[in-house]
Amino acid sequence: MKNVNLYRLVDWVKERFPVDVQELKTLTNEPVPNHLKHWWFALGGTPAILFCIQIVTGVFLLFHYVPTPEQAYDSVGKITDEVPFGWYVRSLHKWASELMIVTVMLHMSRVYFTGAYRKPRELNWMVGVVILFVTLGLGFTGYSLIYDQLSYWAAVVGTEIAESTPVVGSLAADFIRGGSEISGNTLTRLYVFHVVILPALLIGLVVLHIIFVRLNGVTAFEFEGERRSRHRTFPLFPDHVLTEAILAILILYLLTMMAIIFPAGLGDRADPLITPEHIKPEWYFFASFRWLKLTNVYIGVVGQIFFVGVLIIWPFIDKVFENKFPGAELSVWIGFLGFTFYLILTVWEALV
Ligand code: HEM
């Protein structure tokens, strides 16, 4: 009797949701190349896990955060000291954001150094570069919401730098600030960017990225030993999905440890009249900040725009190098030099 009711219920749902489960399984259960068993090749899933953690913890923070200059700082203080487990959720959100940036950079480095951006994946590389900058934008806007001295002044300096961009600079800065000066409007806009515009954009971009991965497949690499193996692929479900699930648990464990050992802190309340002696952005902007200090703001900004442009069209520049100097692996040398330069600037700024 029970079974008959259950079948009826299944039929009822099938009639209203006419999807062929078998077809869906075949569509989604694409075999995954064996090399994705090496964790550095499958790094793309890690920022995706962290982004999910960011959304869940972010929604919790939204229940208590008040985006006005008068109340922002106190509401962060309340989350940290009074709301049950508020300190934990806030620390998870902070550490997951930093880890997300690290893992996006690692995934990008893997793609770069294995040449996986080459034909036919040039467009997906370009989508990836936009993902990187949207992720950095989420970091910048999120940091500004705390409204302590450091985060407030980082926002002031950030918008001043944006203002130095040729042609569109002052328009962009006025748009972000909601006027010609930092005010309550600025916090509202940074808040809207952080909780609506950038997350929505990132969701769309990640979906597009995964569609591209599905359409082009991942670059096939073969290793000694594996070449002889008959099983050169493994199923996405349950194998790969289970690995990602275990990874998600390990990441949560790591983030919990970070939250307990280094809980998210709160500096002095923002004071627009007192400029702190040392203004520090988040570590991932250290290189950019040091570069601006070494040059003047105009050259610094133009230089960085040039760098972003090169990064976006890199697959096409690489193609020209490949044709002119076949086998020279110039991309590896350029990537190595670029990474070392970024590291030196970051460490330099960190030590000051
Ligand atoms: C939220 C950030 C990102 C997510 C969730 C993500 C996700 C993924 C996933 C799941 C894959 C499949 C293989 C793998 O795991 O490596 C992949 C591949 C790829 N990703 Fe990403 N990605 C992100 C950011 C980026 C960035 C910043 C770039 C480059 C600028 C990039 C470029 C690529 C390319 C070109 C591939 C194809 C690699 C191949 O064929 O081997 N991705 N991504």
Boltz pocket constraint, residues with backbone or C-beta under 6 A from the ligand:
constraints:
  - pocket:
      binder: B
      contacts: [[A, 40], [A, 41], [A, 42], [A, 43], [A, 44], [A, 45], [A, 47], [A, 48], [A, 51], [A, 104], [A, 107], [A, 108], [A, 111], [A, 116], [A, 117], [A, 121], [A, 124], [A, 125], [A, 126], [A, 127], [A, 128], [A, 129], [A, 130], [A, 131], [A, 132], [A, 206], [A, 209], [A, 213], [A, 217], [A, 218], [A, 219]]
      max_distance: 6.0
